[in-house]
């Protein structure tokens, strides 16, 4: 190697060294610029929060963050087992009642899977078998959704009982079935009333009020074919949409954006909001509950309401933007390519979503009507 270097003229060695040094400097500068650019991009988009998940079209699941994290799995196994995605919010409400999203068997599907409690120790297996069992019970109940829910608690025998007594779920049939079954098993000492109001009826088998318990976590209607549907009001778009916009406008100039703000009454009183908490607050002012104050996120909002083609959106519809992630920002459409939202630099304000603007380039076409 030393001999080779001696054979190369010094001017070429010096020139080559300078070229290498120049290239190294350019590489270092490019790296610094790239890193700086990423920091700038992150700072521009830090106005949003939430967790990414899937989305469906109807009904509203008002559940905890622990349950919300299972939404993608519920959608995955609904598709796998051929169950319409409109049932996902109902199953989220069911999970909320069963476990609140906690434990290794969040859908409490061990008994339906293997006949005994505790045989499932994998949350994903619980969702898989829970969705499969839900679909099976739904079909046996001839898509009577309330019958399906009560049978998820009582077992398949309740479906046979209902079919012999009118063929349709009623609260009275749930109580009478619980009474009959309790008489058969009360001698074991393993059963007691989960609801004090059922003690006078001796209806202590299962939970005769299970349907109401599940549906308190669900906002929507149930159609004649048993499918969940959008709220009976028909959505907030149009004239009703003006009301939610007017409510939201009252905060213009009175708030500031705070990451994670708006999830306590003290935050709201002080005018601290982020994008999703502001949307929740605005709808609350017109009598619509679109999620718990402490748990609302863009992820929970995008599962609610009815999916609308962007060409058909009306004032009051909820629009989503891909900022630092998919569906990272949310606001309320006001018309004329503008939306009302809580942004990082302005707090609650009307912003443009026209082509060529920051939000116009990030509008992802997801529109929901609550």
N, C-alpha and C positions, 0 to 999 in steps of 0.2 A: 504493500500500500504506500509506503514511504517513497519507493522508487517511482510509482505512478504519479505522485504529487510533484516530484521533482521535474517530471517530464512536461507538466502543464504550466504554461506561462503564468507569471504572477498576476498579470492584468486580468486574466480570465478567472483566476481564483478569487481575486478581490471583487470582481463584478458579480460572480456567482453568489458570494457571501452576502453582498448588498441586496441582491434579488430575494434571497431566502429571508433576510431580515425584514424586507418590505412586505413579503407575503405573510409572514408571521404577524406583523403589526396590523395588517388588514383583517386577518382572522380574529385577532383579539378585539379590534374595534367592532367587527360585525357581531361578535358574541355579546358585547356590552350593549349595542343598539337593540339587539333582539330581546335581551333581558329587560332593558328599560321599557321597550314597547309593550312587553307583557304586563309589566307593573302598571303602565298607563291604562292598558285595556282593562285590567282588573279593577283599577280605581274608578273607571267610568261605569263599570257594570256592577259595582258592589251595592247598588241600591236595592237589590232583590234578595229574597231568601228562599226557603222551602226545599223540599226533597222531590226528586224526579220520580214519576210513576206513570202508570197508564191512565187511560180515560175511557168512560163509557157515556152513553147518551141520555139516560132518563133516571129520575128519582134522585134522592139525596140521602147519603149515609152520614148521619151526624155522630161520628164515633171518635174514639181517642186516637192519638198518634200511634199507639201500640197496635191498634187494629189497622190503621191506614197503611202501615208498612207491608201488610199482607195483600194489599190490593193487586199488585202485579201478579202474585202467585194465584190469587183467585181468578183473575182474568186468564192466566195461562191454562189452568185446569178446567175452567169453564169451556174454553176452546177445545181442549183435548177431549173432553167428555161430551161435546156437542150440546152444551147448554147455552142458551141465548145470554149475551153479555148484559142484558137489562136486569138480570137477576143478581148481578154482582153486588149492588148496594144493599139488597135484602140480605145476602149472605154475610156482608160486613156487619150489618145490624145484628144478625144471628150470632156471629162471633163475639160481638160486643157483649151480648147477653150471656153467652156461654162462659167466656173467659176474660173478656176485656183485652184480648190479644196477648195474654200472659201465659207462660208455661210452654211445655213441649207438645201439648195437644190442644192448640187454641180453638179448634172446632169441636172438641170433645167427641171425636169420631171413633174412639177405640171400640166401644160396644158394638157399633154397627159393622166395624171391620173384622173384629175377632171374637166378639161376644163377651168380653170382659174389660173392665176399666183398667187403664194403665198400660195396655200392650203397645201403644204408640208413643215413641219417645223422640220423634222427628217432626218439627213443625211443618215441614213441607209435605211429609206423608200424611199428616193430619189434614192439611188443606186438600190434598189429592183425594183422599178417601171421603172427606167431608163433602166436597163438591159432588163426588160420584153418588154418595148417599142422598144428598139433597135432590139431585136430579131424579133418582129412583123413586123417592117418596113423592116428588112433584108429579111424576107420571102416574103413579098409583092413585094419587088424589085427583086425577083428571084435571090437573092444573088449577084446582081450588087452592090458591096460595095460602090462605089461612089454615086450611086443613093440613096442608103440607107442613107448615111451621109447627102446628100443635102436635103433629105426628112425629116430627123430629124430636120432640120432648117425650111424648107418650110411647112411641113405638108404632109399628105398622098395624097393631090390633085396633087402634083408634079409627083407622080408615075403614076397616070392615064394619065397625060399630056404626059409623056415620052412614055408610052405604045402606045399612039396614034400617036407618032411622031418618029418612028424608033425603039422603045423598048429598047434603051440603053442610059445611061447618057452621055451627052456632056456638056461642059461649055456653049456652045451657047444656048442649051435648058434651062439651068439654068437662063441665062440672059433674054431670051424671056418670060419665065414663070414669072419671077419677074416683067417684064414690064407689062404683061397682068394683073397680080394681083394688081399692084400698081394703074393702071387706075381705078380699081374698088373701091379702098379704099382711094385714096389720098384726096378726099373731106372731110374725117373725120379729117384731120390734125394730125392724130396720127402716121403717118409714115414719115420717113425721111431716106435718104441714109446713111447707116452705112459706106459706102466706097465712097470717093469723086470721084473715077474713074467710078462709076456707074451713077453719076448725068447726064452726057451727054446722057446716054441710057434711062433715066427715069426708071431705074431698081432699085427701092427703096423699094421693098417688100422683107423683110428678108435679107439674106446675100447671094448674088449670087456667091460669092467666098468662100463659107463655106467649100467646099471640100478641097481646097488648104489650108485654114486656119487650118483645123484639121490635115492634112497630114504633115504640117511643123513640127509637134511634133512627127512624126512617121518615123522610118527608116526601110524600108523593101520593099517587092514587093507584088503585088496582083495577084493571079493566075487566070486562066480562070474561075474557079468556084467561084470566088469572095472571096476566103479565103486569109488572110494575109499569107505571107511566109517569110522565111529567106532572108536576103539581096541577091540581084541578083548575087553578086560576088561568091556566093557559100560557103562563109565562109572563115576564115583566116587560117584554118588549112593547113598543107602541106607546099609547097614552100612559099606561102604567109606568113605562120606562122613564117618562118625564119626571115622575114623582121621585124616583130614586136619584135621578140626576140633580133635581132641585135640592134634595136632602144633602147630597154630597157637596154641592156648591157652597153650602153654608160654612164649610170648613176652609174654603180658599182664603189664603192669607193668614190663617189662624193656626197652622200646624207646621211641624218640621218632621222630616223623615228620620226615623231611628230604626236601625236594623233590629227586628224582633219586637218593635214597639206596638202599642195598641192591643196588648193581650192582658191588660188589667184595667180596672176602672180608673185607677190613678193615672195611668198613661193616657187614657182617653181624655180625662179631665184636663190634663196638661197639654193636650194636642200633639202627643207623640204617636205616630203611626208608621207602618210600612205599607207596601202596596196591598197585600192581601188583607191585612187587618182593617184597612180603610174600606175596601170593598164590602167586607162583612158588616162593618158599622153602617154603611150607607143603606144596605138592604134591610138591616134591622130597623132602621127608621121608618120603613114603609111596611113593617109587620112581617118580614120574611126572615126566618132563621136559616142561614146558609152554613152554619157550623158554630162550634163552641168558641167563645172569645179566646180562650187560652190555647186552642189547638188549630186555628185556621191557618192554612198555608196555600200557596198557589196549587200545590198538589191536591189538597182537599177540595178546593174550589173547582178544579178542572174535571172532577168526577161528577159534578152535579149538573142538574138542568138538562136541557135538550140541545143537542148539537145543531148548529145553524150554518148553512152555507154563507160564507162571507158576502156573497152577492145579495143575500136577503137580510143582512143584519139591520137592526133597528135601534134607535136610542134606548138605552137601558140594558142592551146585551153586554155580556162580559167578554172582553178580548184579551188574548194572551200573546206574549212576545218572547222570542228566544234571545235572551241577553247573554249572561255568562253561562247559561245552560238552557236546555229546552224548557219552555214555559217558565222562564225565570221571572217574568214581570206580568202584572195583570192590571186591568183598568176597566172602566165602564164607558162604552161607546156613546158619544153624544151627537153624532152626525157630522157630515161635512169633513170626513177623514180626521176627526178629532176624538180624543178620549179624555175622560176625567180620571186621574189617578194620583197616587202619592209617589212623587219622584225624589231622587236623592238631593237635588240642588234646590228644589222649589217647595217641597212639601206638597200638600194637595193643590193641584193645578190642572188646567186643561192643556194638553199637549197635542201636537200634530202627529198623525201617523200616515201622512201623505208620502208618496214615493220620494226618495231622496233624503228624507229626514232620518234622524237616528232611529226612532221607533218605527217609521215606515219601512225601513230596511230590515227590521227585526220582527215585524208582525208575521206570525207563522200560520195564519189562517184558521186558528182554533177560535171559535165563537160559541159561547154557551148562553142560552136563554133560561133564566131561573123562573 
